[in-house]
Amino acid sequence: MNRPRVLAVFAVVILALGGCAGGTQKPGTLTLFNDKDAWKPYFQQLGSLAKKKIGLDLEPSGYTDEPTYQATIRSSFQTQVKPDLFTWTTGPELRKLVERHQVADTTEIWDKAVANGDISPQVRQYYTVGGRQYCIPLANSYWGMFYNKHLFDRYGLHPPKTWDELIGIAKTLKSHGIAPFYETTKLFSFAWFQQLLAGSDPDLYQRLAEGKAKYTDPGVVAVMQRFRELAEQGLFSDSGSKIEPEAQLKSGKTAMAPAGTYLNSKFLLSGQRIGVDYDFFPIPNVNPKLPKTSVLYETGALCAPSGSDRLAEAEKFMSWWLGETAQRPWSTIRDEVSTNPKVTTKAPSLNAVANAANNGAYRLLNRYYDITPEPILTPAVDAFGAVMVHPDQYRAQLDIVQQAADDYWKTEAEKHETD
């Protein structure tokens, strides 16, 4: 980050904290700092409902720039002025807050929610550090494949049960001049990497995130070789296109897009109807011998700062948030699956995936973006984007990512030695 960028971020942080100071003075209103500015009307709707049900409203303060947002939250911990609630990610970034004693313990909230059947016990692992839970799910999303149903119907295609069937479908579509799979060099360039690796060797996927495996290991290299084969067969859309996946599928020029169920709302906003114009299926494993289908899972965290003078109110809100009274409208307004197993959507295919996940039918794996430490994630996203353009350079790009991983894990080891 260059100096002008640092100064700009610092200025925004100071202004943000000043605004936060004013927000915390409102009786019965909790400030919610978040990195989801587009969700402001959703937060406001749920805040109005919470005001009626439990006497606590929400005052959302959203950001669109992730570095600025993270800097704001981290800076707030160094002051007496903190947001009452804030959104965060699970994985390494949550662990850092816990290790610094900056985020409130929510174990009791989890105990009650699990006992009430308001949340699947499977989700608990993503919020557990040292045997205790911290934060709660703001939202969740299961990764799978959205597809243009009209194209599938036209060519007599059906959601695949195996990886070979999926590739067969892709080749059929290509023979008709349709790009089978969406891909991008932008932020979500990791989508195919995570899917291919998780569907080939989920244990290796997990070890890689923990620094117990290397990006240059044979299993990871084999995944990138498979990606290269798919690219050379012409099974991907133009990775440089700025047209969003839901628009590409609507046009009929692209047939399928791997994404989280969160994308459902964008399909609906584009005027498409799930089950009629498009639909969703879990992506089969590359390795058919795996006992369970590997499903990438992302869950955004809703947290409260530890030691906050509004902690009791924040905990009251978080307990309410996990119940049906909050989750039913939250799921409805966003057209998304809920963290509460008792809450369903209008889409049978999304309900089927959520039910299977809640019943333990899938092996859930934390999304690559959340499970990977930021110093590794940033060069990895760039590297995967480069591979999208030049698939034959996959090995050189893996070497770049592994160098970043070596540097990060070495630094982490040295930190623990000095603790």
C-alpha positions in Angstrom: 0.0 0.0 0.0 1.5 3.3 -1.0 1.7 6.4 1.2 -1.2 8.4 -0.4 -3.4 5.2 0.0 -2.4 4.9 3.7 -3.2 8.6 4.4 -6.6 8.2 2.6 -7.5 5.1 4.6 -6.4 6.8 7.8 -8.6 9.9 7.1 -11.6 7.7 6.4 -11.0 5.7 9.6 -10.9 8.9 11.7 -14.2 10.1 10.2 -15.8 6.8 10.6 -14.9 6.5 14.3 -16.2 9.9 14.9 -19.5 8.9 13.3 -19.5 5.7 15.4 -19.1 7.8 18.6 -22.3 9.6 17.8 -24.2 6.4 16.9 -23.5 4.7 20.2 -25.2 7.5 22.1 -28.7 6.6 20.8 -30.7 4.6 23.3 -32.1 1.4 21.9 -30.0 1.6 18.7 -26.9 -0.5 18.0 -24.4 0.6 15.4 -23.5 -2.0 12.9 -20.3 -1.5 10.9 -20.2 -3.7 7.9 -18.5 -4.3 4.6 -21.8 -4.8 2.8 -23.0 -1.3 1.9 -25.5 -2.7 -0.6 -27.3 -4.5 2.2 -28.2 -1.2 4.0 -31.9 -1.5 3.2 -31.9 -5.1 4.4 -30.2 -4.2 7.7 -32.7 -1.3 8.1 -35.7 -3.6 7.6 -34.4 -6.1 10.2 -33.5 -3.3 12.5 -37.1 -2.0 12.4 -38.3 -5.5 13.1 -35.9 -5.9 16.0 -37.1 -2.7 17.4 -40.6 -4.1 17.6 -39.6 -7.5 18.9 -36.8 -6.8 21.3 -36.5 -3.1 21.6 -33.2 -2.8 19.7 -32.8 -1.0 16.3 -29.8 -1.1 14.0 -27.9 1.8 12.6 -25.8 0.3 9.7 -22.6 2.0 8.5 -21.5 0.3 5.3 -18.3 0.2 3.3 -17.5 -0.7 -0.2 -13.7 -0.7 0.1 -12.5 -3.7 2.0 -9.0 -2.3 3.1 -10.7 0.8 4.4 -13.3 -1.2 6.3 -10.7 -3.5 7.9 -8.5 -0.6 8.9 -11.6 1.1 10.5 -12.4 -1.9 12.6 -8.8 -2.6 13.6 -8.3 1.1 14.6 -11.5 1.1 16.7 -10.0 -1.5 19.0 -7.3 1.0 19.9 -9.9 3.5 21.1 -12.7 3.8 23.6 -15.1 4.3 20.6 -16.2 1.0 19.0 -19.1 -0.2 16.9 -21.7 -2.1 18.9 -21.7 -4.8 16.2 -19.5 -5.4 13.1 -19.2 -7.9 10.3 -16.0 -9.9 9.8 -14.8 -13.1 8.2 -14.2 -16.5 9.7 -10.8 -18.3 9.4 -7.5 -16.7 10.1 -8.9 -13.1 10.4 -11.3 -14.2 13.1 -8.6 -16.1 14.9 -6.4 -13.0 15.1 -9.2 -11.0 16.8 -9.6 -13.8 19.3 -5.9 -14.0 20.1 -5.8 -10.3 20.7 -8.9 -10.5 23.0 -10.8 -8.1 20.8 -14.0 -10.0 20.1 -16.6 -11.2 22.6 -17.1 -14.9 23.4 -20.5 -16.1 22.2 -20.4 -19.7 23.4 -23.5 -19.4 25.5 -25.4 -18.0 22.5 -24.3 -20.9 20.4 -25.2 -23.5 23.1 -28.8 -22.2 23.2 -29.2 -21.8 19.4 -27.9 -25.4 18.8 -30.2 -26.8 21.5 -33.2 -24.9 20.0 -32.4 -26.2 16.5 -31.8 -22.7 15.3 -28.4 -23.5 13.8 -26.7 -26.6 12.6 -23.9 -28.0 14.8 -21.8 -28.3 11.7 -21.5 -24.6 11.4 -20.0 -24.3 14.9 -16.5 -25.3 13.8 -16.1 -22.1 11.7 -16.6 -19.9 14.8 -14.5 -22.0 17.2 -11.1 -20.9 18.5 -9.5 -22.8 21.4 -12.7 -24.7 22.1 -14.9 -21.6 22.5 -17.1 -19.8 20.0 -16.8 -16.1 18.9 -19.3 -14.2 16.8 -22.3 -15.7 15.1 -23.3 -16.2 11.4 -24.6 -13.0 9.7 -25.4 -15.1 6.6 -24.2 -18.2 4.9 -23.9 -19.5 1.4 -23.3 -22.9 -0.3 -21.2 -23.0 -3.4 -22.5 -24.9 -6.4 -23.4 -24.4 -10.0 -26.1 -22.0 -11.4 -27.2 -23.0 -14.8 -29.4 -21.7 -17.7 -32.4 -24.0 -17.5 -33.6 -23.2 -21.0 -30.3 -24.4 -22.5 -30.4 -27.6 -20.5 -34.0 -28.3 -21.6 -33.2 -27.4 -25.2 -30.5 -30.0 -25.4 -32.0 -32.6 -23.1 -29.5 -32.1 -20.3 -30.0 -32.7 -16.6 -28.0 -31.7 -13.4 -25.0 -34.1 -13.3 -24.4 -36.7 -10.6 -20.7 -37.2 -11.5 -17.8 -35.1 -12.7 -17.7 -37.0 -15.9 -21.3 -36.2 -16.6 -20.6 -32.6 -15.9 -17.8 -32.5 -18.4 -20.0 -34.4 -20.9 -22.7 -31.7 -20.5 -20.0 -29.0 -21.0 -18.8 -30.6 -24.3 -22.3 -30.9 -25.6 -23.0 -27.2 -24.9 -19.7 -26.2 -26.6 -20.6 -28.2 -29.7 -23.6 -25.9 -30.0 -21.5 -22.7 -29.7 -22.2 -22.0 -26.1 -19.5 -21.3 -23.5 -20.1 -24.0 -20.9 -18.5 -22.4 -17.8 -18.2 -18.9 -16.5 -14.8 -17.8 -15.3 -13.2 -14.5 -14.4 -9.8 -12.9 -13.7 -11.3 -10.6 -11.1 -11.7 -11.3 -7.3 -13.4 -14.6 -7.8 -10.5 -16.1 -9.8 -10.1 -18.6 -7.0 -13.5 -20.2 -7.7 -12.2 -23.0 -10.0 -9.1 -23.6 -7.9 -11.1 -24.2 -4.8 -13.7 -26.4 -6.5 -11.2 -28.6 -8.3 -9.0 -29.1 -5.2 -11.8 -29.6 -2.8 -13.5 -32.1 -5.1 -10.2 -33.9 -5.7 -8.6 -34.0 -2.2 -10.5 -32.1 0.6 -7.8 -33.1 3.1 -5.1 -31.5 0.9 -7.3 -28.4 0.6 -7.5 -28.1 4.4 -3.8 -28.8 4.9 -2.9 -26.2 2.3 -4.9 -23.5 4.2 -3.1 -24.5 7.4 0.4 -24.3 5.9 0.8 -28.1 6.2 1.0 -28.6 2.4 2.5 -26.6 -0.4 1.1 -25.1 -3.6 3.9 -27.0 -5.4 2.8 -30.4 -4.0 1.8 -33.0 -6.7 -1.9 -32.9 -5.7 -2.1 -29.1 -6.2 -0.1 -29.2 -9.4 -2.5 -31.9 -10.7 -5.5 -29.7 -10.0 -4.0 -26.9 -12.1 -3.1 -29.3 -14.8 -6.8 -30.3 -14.9 -7.8 -26.7 -15.1 -5.4 -26.2 -18.0 -7.0 -29.1 -19.8 -10.5 -27.6 -19.4 -9.2 -24.3 -20.7 -7.5 -25.9 -23.7 -10.7 -27.7 -24.5 -12.4 -24.3 -24.7 -14.9 -24.9 -21.9 -14.6 -21.5 -20.3 -16.2 -18.1 -21.1 -14.1 -15.0 -21.8 -12.3 -14.5 -18.5 -11.7 -10.8 -19.3 -15.4 -10.0 -19.8 -16.9 -7.4 -17.4 -20.4 -8.9 -17.9 -21.6 -10.4 -14.6 -22.4 -14.2 -14.5 -26.1 -13.8 -14.0 -26.2 -11.6 -17.2 -24.1 -14.0 -19.1 -26.4 -16.9 -18.2 -29.5 -14.8 -19.0 -28.1 -14.1 -22.5 -27.6 -17.8 -23.2 -24.0 -17.2 -24.3 -22.8 -18.9 -21.1 -24.5 -21.9 -19.6 -23.1 -22.4 -16.1 -21.5 -20.4 -13.3 -19.9 -21.7 -10.1 -20.9 -19.4 -7.3 -22.4 -19.3 -3.8 -26.1 -19.3 -3.3 -25.8 -15.6 -2.4 -25.9 -15.0 -6.2 -29.5 -16.0 -6.3 -30.7 -12.5 -5.4 -28.8 -11.1 -8.4 -30.5 -13.6 -10.7 -33.9 -12.6 -9.4 -33.1 -8.9 -9.7 -32.1 -9.4 -13.3 -35.7 -10.6 -14.0 -35.0 -14.3 -14.0 -37.1 -17.0 -12.2 -35.4 -19.8 -10.4 -36.7 -23.2 -11.6 -37.9 -21.6 -14.8 -35.1 -19.6 -16.3 -32.2 -20.9 -14.2 -31.5 -23.3 -11.4 -28.8 -24.6 -9.1 -27.1 -27.9 -8.4 -24.2 -29.1 -6.2 -21.0 -29.7 -8.1 -20.0 -33.4 -8.2 -16.6 -34.4 -6.9 -13.7 -34.7 -9.3 -12.7 -37.8 -7.4 -15.7 -40.2 -7.3 -14.2 -42.3 -4.5 -14.7 -39.6 -1.9 -17.3 -40.6 0.7 -19.1 -37.2 0.6 -19.6 -34.4 -1.9 -17.3 -31.6 -1.1 -19.2 -28.3 -0.8 -17.5 -25.0 -0.4 -19.2 -23.0 2.3 -18.9 -19.3 3.3 -20.3 -17.8 6.4 -20.0 -14.1 7.2 -19.5 -13.3 10.9 -21.5 -10.9 13.0 -19.4 -9.9 16.0 -19.3 -7.7 19.1 -16.2 -6.1 20.5 -15.1 -7.5 23.8 -15.4 -5.1 26.8 -18.0 -2.9 25.0 -20.3 -1.1 27.3 -23.1 -2.1 24.9 -22.2 -5.8 25.0 -25.3 -7.0 26.8 -27.5 -5.3 24.2 -25.3 -6.7 21.4 -25.6 -10.3 22.8 -29.4 -9.9 23.1 -29.6 -8.9 19.4 -27.3 -11.8 18.3 -29.4 -14.3 20.2 -32.6 -12.9 18.5 -30.8 -12.9 15.1 -30.4 -16.7 15.0 -34.1 -17.4 15.7 -36.8 -17.9 13.2 -38.4 -14.5 13.9 -35.3 -12.8 12.4 -34.1 -15.4 10.0 -37.4 -15.9 8.1 -37.6 -12.3 6.9 -33.8 -12.1 6.5 -33.9 -15.1 4.1 -36.9 -13.7 2.3 -35.7 -10.2 1.5 -32.3 -11.6 0.3 -33.7 -14.6 -1.5 -31.0 -16.7 0.2 -30.8 -19.8 2.3 -30.8 -19.3 6.1 -28.4 -20.4 8.8 -31.5 -21.6 10.6 -32.5 -25.1 9.4 -36.2 -24.4 10.1 -36.3 -21.6 7.6 -36.7 -22.4 3.9 -36.7 -20.4 0.7 -39.1 -20.4 -2.3 -36.5 -22.3 -4.3 -36.6 -26.2 -4.0 -33.1 -26.6 -5.4 -31.6 -24.2 -2.8 -33.6 -25.9 0.0 -32.4 -29.3 -1.1 -28.7 -28.2 -0.8 -29.3 -26.5 2.6 -31.1 -29.5 4.0 -28.4 -31.9 2.8 -25.7 -29.7 4.3 -27.6 -29.5 7.6 -28.1 -33.2 7.7 -24.4 -33.9 7.2 -24.7 -35.3 3.7 -21.9 -33.0 2.4 -18.3 -32.3 3.6 -18.4 -28.6 4.1 -15.2 -26.8 3.5 -14.6 -23.1 4.3 -14.4 -20.9 1.2 -10.8 -20.4 0.0 -11.2 -16.6 0.3 -12.0 -17.0 4.1 -9.7 -19.9 5.0 -6.5 -18.5 3.4 -4.4 -15.9 5.3 -4.5 -12.5 3.6 -0.7 -12.3 2.8 -1.2 -15.5 0.8 -4.6 -14.8 -0.5 -3.7 -11.5 -2.3 -0.9 -13.0 -4.5 -3.0 -16.2 -5.0 -6.0 -14.3 -6.4 -3.6 -12.5 -8.8 -1.9 -15.7 -9.7 -5.2 -17.5 -10.4 -6.3 -14.6 -12.5 -3.1 -14.8 -14.5 -3.7 -18.6 -15.1 -7.1 -17.8 -16.5 -5.4 -15.8 -19.2 -2.4 -18.1 -19.7 -3.2 -21.6 -18.5 0.2 -22.9 -19.6 1.8 -20.7 -16.9 0.2 -22.5 -14.0 3.4 -23.9 -12.6 5.2 -20.5 -12.5 2.2 -18.9 -10.8 2.0 -21.7 -8.2 5.7 -21.0 -7.4 4.8 -17.3 -6.8 2.0 -18.2 -4.4 4.2 -20.8 -2.6 6.9 -18.1 -2.0 4.3 -15.9 -0.4 3.1 -18.9 1.7 6.7 -19.7 2.8 7.2 -16.1 3.9 4.0 -16.0 5.8 4.3 -19.3 7.7 7.9 -18.5 8.5 6.9 -15.2 10.1 4.1 -16.9 12.0 6.4 -19.6 13.4 8.9 -16.9 14.5 6.0 -15.0 16.3 5.1 -18.1 18.2 8.7 -18.7 19.2 8.9 -15.3 20.8 5.5 -15.5 22.6 
